[in-house]
């Protein structure tokens, strides 16, 4: 009798376990098939968490998966590359989604329900691309990115023309960008060229060659537009308590400076608060070529500073005390967006490898900036090239950038400076998304499509 009871209990337990296993298996099948009644709460929480983590400024995972080509994209030449070479090194001023030292573009899966926007900036020193989609108001998720040092303006100061080698390097980088644009359905695109193409005698001819060989139609923007885009790209780094800011973008061939005064009624576009702006016809490439970038002594560094100070003396702008009390930390400060300031920040943090998450938005005191400049000036070219936040591609440029920064600091003394690892591309994306009304629920406008999406864009 006792044995029969044990056998009955054993069979009952097995039946219950089998039924439980079947229930779990059925639920798994339902979830995999997306059947009604499936328990998707954990998936929803996971998806929501992933979306929260992947907002602008987060690291992205490498994506080597091919993507379907968009029908509306102009056909590309057969020689178009599909990715960056392993020895391409993004600049320290790039958005940070491109890993330094590798040149590989980082990407993650996009939200199929949101439109894609693309911004390309061909500067004197770098070729940069961002593809992104809007998320919550004022922010976007980067879907793909690319940055390569091309030195388009190399030798421009002496000859007044873009050299064949510099144009070839730029064309190769632009082919990579064209392939990335071709692989996606982009709603709106804006492709710009700045000082090198603007100043060169053969700048327009070069852009015609770019169109013929890559299918990309770049526009040369003026200096005012460049200054406003730099401000738009950094707007989220200006706190509500800030009364005034001097924002500067030290480029390869020019440096843009914008004086911003914010009243009680703050506009949704920070660029609307620009009261004075200027564009200096000097950048890290042109200044280092004139004074020498490899062997920089304290005397030659001071000569570079004085040259930039002379240019700034012609800028008619109110003195600092008429803007706000310089002793008020929340009232006035500097914002720097360029490879120079991001490099200083990386060296200051002693990063073993550049990390945008630690640099973008970092505050540096006036004393810390002075200490970093003195430290870099004490290093020879080899030591600068060996630093992971500088590297050989920028070792001959960083002190020229520091000289421009020093001239700005002498003109507008400030207790602190904020570092921005962002710039024109972010400004382009922000303006295009705002113009389309993507952050105004139910009020987005559909633009007329072109070969790479609509080519129009706000120049503010």
N, C-alpha and C positions, 0 to 999 in steps of 0.2 A: 504493500500500500504506500509506504513511504517513498519507494523508488518511483512508483507511477506519478506521485505528486511532483517529485523533482523533475521528471521528464516533461510533465505538463507545463511547469513553470519555465523550463528551458525553452520549449517550443514557443510559448507565449512571448518570452523575451526576444527570441529571434524574429518573430513576426513583427513585433513593435519596432525593432531595429531596422528590419527590411522596409517597413512602411515609412520610417523616418528618412532612410536613405533615398527612397523613391521620391519623397516630398522635396528633399534638397535637390536631387537631380532634376526634377521637374521644374523647380524654381530657377535653377541654373540655365536650363534650356529656354525657359521663358525670357530670362534676362538677355541671353545671347540672341534670341530671335526678336527681342523687342516686343514681346507679346503683351497684350493688356493684362493688368494685374500683376506684372512683374515688380519686384521690389527694387526700384531704381534710386532710392533715396541716397544710398552711399555713393552711387555714380554721380548724382546731381551735386552732392557735397564735394566730391573730388573734382568735378568739372569747374564748379564755382571757385574752388581753391586754386586750381591751375590758372584760371583766368585772372584771379587776383595777383598771383605771382608773376604773370607774364606781361604786366603793364610796362610802359616805357621805362627804360633804365635797368631792366633786369637782364641777367646773362641769358644768352640763347644757346641752344644746342646745335651742333653741326648737322646740316641736312644735305645728304648727297643724293636724295631721291629725285629722279627726273620728274618734271611737272609738265602737264599738257600745255601745248602752245595755244596762245589766244588768237582767235581768227582775225581780230582787228589790228594785229601788229604787222608792220611792214616787213617783208622777207629780209633775212640777213645774209651776208656773204658766207660762202662755205668756210672761210677761214676763221669765222667767229669763234672765240674761245668760250668755254663753258664754266670756267672758274679761275681763281687766282693761282699763280704759281706759288710754290712753297716758300720761295725766298722773298716774296713781296711783303713789305712791312707797313702796316697802316701807321698813320701819324699819331702822335700823342693827342692831337686835338680832335681826332675822329670821335664818332658817337660812342664808341666803346663796345659795340657789338661785333667788331672785327678784332680778332685776337692779335696782339702785337707780336711781331716776329714771324708770323706765319702768313698773314695776308688772306687767310681763309675767311669767307663770309659765314656768319652765323645766322641760323634761321630756325623757326619752329612752325608748327602747324597754324594756319590762319583760321579765322572764324568765317565760315562760308556765307554767313548772313550779313557781313559788313563789307563795304566797298574798299578797294585798295587804292592807295595814292603813292606816287613815287616822286622823289626829288633828287636831282643830280647837281653837284657843284664841282665844276672844273676850275680849280684855282691855279695860282702860280706854282704851287708846290705839290698839291694833292688832287686826285680825282676821287670823289666820294659819291656814293649812292645809298639812299634809304628807300625801302618800300615798307609801307605801314598801313594800318587800318585804325580808324577811330575807336576809342573805348568810352570811358566816362568823360564828361565835359572837360575840354581842355587837354586831354591826354590821348595817346595813341599807343598801339602795340606794334613794335617793329617785327616785320615778317621776314625781311631779308636785308642785308647790308653789305657794302663793299667799300674798301678804301685802299688806295695805292699811291705811294709817292712817285710822281712822274716828273717833277721839276720842269714843268712846261716853260717857266720863265728863265731857265738857265741861260745866261749870256745875253739876256734881253737888254739889260742896262747899258751894255757896251755897244751892241749892234743895232738895237731898236727893232730887231726882228726875232721871230721864233726860229730856233735852229731846227734842222732836219731831224736830228736825233731826238730832241725834246718832243717834236710833233709825233714821231714814230712811237715813242714810249706812251704818249697820251692816247694815241689811236688804239694801241693794244689794250690799254685799260678800258677805254670806252667800248671796245668790242665785248669785253666781259659784261659791262653794264647793259649793253644792247641785248645780249643773250638772256640776262636775268629779266629784263623788261618783256622780252618776247615770250618768256615762259609763263607769264601771268596775265590775267585779265585786269588791266589797270583802268580805274575809272577816270583819273585825272593825273597828268604828269606835268612837271615843270623842270626843264633842263637849262641850267644857266652856266655862263662862263664869266669870269671876273677880270682882275687886273691885267694878267698876261695877255689875254685875247683883246682886252680893251686898249692896251697901250701899244701893241705890236703893229708895225706897218702891214704885216701879212696876216693879221688876226682874222679878218673876214675870209681871206682865202683859205686859211686853215679850217675854219668852220664849214666851208663848202666841201673841203676834203673829208671832214668828219661825216657830213651828211652822205657823201658818195660811198664811203667805205663802211660805215656802221649803220646808216639809216637814222641816226639821231640828229635832230634839228635843235641845236643849242642857240640860246639867245644871250647876247652880251648885255648885262645889266649895268646901269650907271651906279655911281658911288653912293648916291643917296639911297637908292633902293637896297644896296648892299648893307648899309648901316641899319636901315629899318628892319631888314630880315634878321640881322644879328640880334636886334632887340626882341623881335617876335620869338626867336628861338630860345631866348633865356627868360621869358616873362615869368615862368613858374618859379624862378629862383629869387624873385623880388617879393619880399614879404609885405603883408598888408600894412605893417607898421612903418615901412620905409617911406621917407619923405622925398629923397632925391638920390640919384645914382649916376655915376659916370661909368658907362659900359664901353669896353674897347675890345676890338677884334684885331689881333696882330696877325696879319696874313703873310703870304710869301712875297707879294709885290706891293701891297698897300696895307694901311692900317686904318680902320674905321673907328671913330670915337663919337659917342652919342651922350649928350647931357640930358638927363631925364628928371623932370620935376613932377611929382604926383600930388595933386590936391586932394580935397575931401571926396570928390566924385571921381573915383578911379574907373577908367574905361576898361572894357574887357580886352582891349588891345593896348598893350603897354607902349607900342610905337606911337600911339596918339599923344603920349605925354612927352615926346622929344621936344625940347625947347631950342637946342643948338646941336649941330653935328658938324663933323669935318672928316675928310678922308686924306690921310697923309700919303704922298706918293713914295712910300718906303715900306718895305717889309723885311722879313728875315733873310730872304734870298738876295734881294738887291743890296741891303746893307752889308751883309757878310761878303758879297762880291767886291764891294768898294773898299772895305777895310780889312778884309781877310778874316776868315772864320775859324781856321784851324789853330793858329797861334795868336791868341788874344792876350795882350798885356793889360795891366790896369790903365796905362796911358791910352792905348788904342780903344779900350772899352769906353773911357771917358770921352774920347773924340766922337764915338758913335752916339753917345748920349747927348753931347752938345749939338750935333747935327740935327737930331730929332727935336731937341728943345728949340732950335732956331725955326723949325717948321711950325711948331706949336705956338710960337710967339705971334704968328700971323692969324691965329684962331681967335676971333672976337667972341669971347664967352665970359659970363659973369664969374667973379672970383668965388672961391669956395664959401666964404663967410656969408655971401649974399644968397646962397642956396639954402643952407641949414647950418646949425651949430655943429662944427666938425667934431666936437667932443661927445655928441650924442650918438651912441653906437647904433641906435635904431633909426637915426635921422638920415645919415648919409654914409655911403660906402662905395667901393669900387667893385665892378664885376669884370672879370677877364675871361674871354672865350677864345682860346687859341692853344696851339701846341706848346707855346712858351709857358703859359701858366699851368697847364696840366702837367707838364714836365716838372716844373718847380714843386708842384704838389706831390707828385710821385716820389721825387727825391727827398722831400721833407718827411714823408711817411716811411722812407727806407723800404719801399715795396720790392720784394724779390722779383716781382713781375707786375707790370702795369695792370691796375684793376679799376675800371671806370666807376664801379659801385662805391669805392672808397674815395674817389677823387671828385666826382661831380657833386657840386654843392658844398664842398669843403670850405671852411673859413680859415684864412691865414691872417695872422696879425702883421702889422707893419714891420715889427722886429723879425718875425719869421721869414718874411719875404727878403729882407735885407740879408739875413743869415744865409739863405739859400743862394742868393746871387753871389755872395762872397765865396761860398763853398764851390760853386761852379767855376768861378773865375780862378780859383786856386788850382783847379784840375787842368792837366794838359789834354790834348786831343784824345790820346789813347785812353785816359781815365774816363773822359766823358763818353766815349764810344762803348766802353765796357759796362757802363751803368745800364741796367735793364730798362729803366724808364726813359733813356735817351737813345742809345744804340748808335751805330755808325752812320745811319741815314740822317740823323739830326745833330750829330756831334759838332758839325761846323756851322750850325744855324742857331743853336740855342742861346749863345751869348749875344748874338745880334738881337734876338728877341728880348733878352733881358735888358739890353740897352734901351730899346723902345719902351719897355715897361718902366724902367727907371725914369725916363723923361716924363712919362705920364704921371708917375707918383710924385715927382717934384712939382708938376703943375697943379695937381689936385691931391694934396696930402690927405691921407685917410688913416683912421685907426685900424681898419681891417679891409680885406679884399676877399671876395667870394670867387671860387673857381668854378667855371662852367665847362664841362666836357660836352658841348653842343654848339650849334652855330647855324649856318645858312640853311642847311637841309631841314633842320627842325623848324626854322622859321617858314620855309616854303610849305612844308606839310601842314603846319598850324594854320597858315593863311588859307590854303586851298580847302581844308576841312571846314574852317569857319565860313568861307564864302559859300560852300555847298550847304551850310546849315545842318551838318551831320550831328551836331550837339544840341540842336533844337528839335525835340521829338516831333516827328510828323511833318517837318517843314523843309526837308532836304530837297534841293533842286537837282534835276538830272541834266548834266551838261551835254553838249553836242560832242560826240566822240570823234577823235582823229586817229592817226596811225598809231600813236602811243597813248591813247586817251586824249582828253582835251588839253590843248597847249596853253590855254589862258590861265592866268593866276593873278592874285592881288599883289601889287608891287609895294605895298606898305611895309 
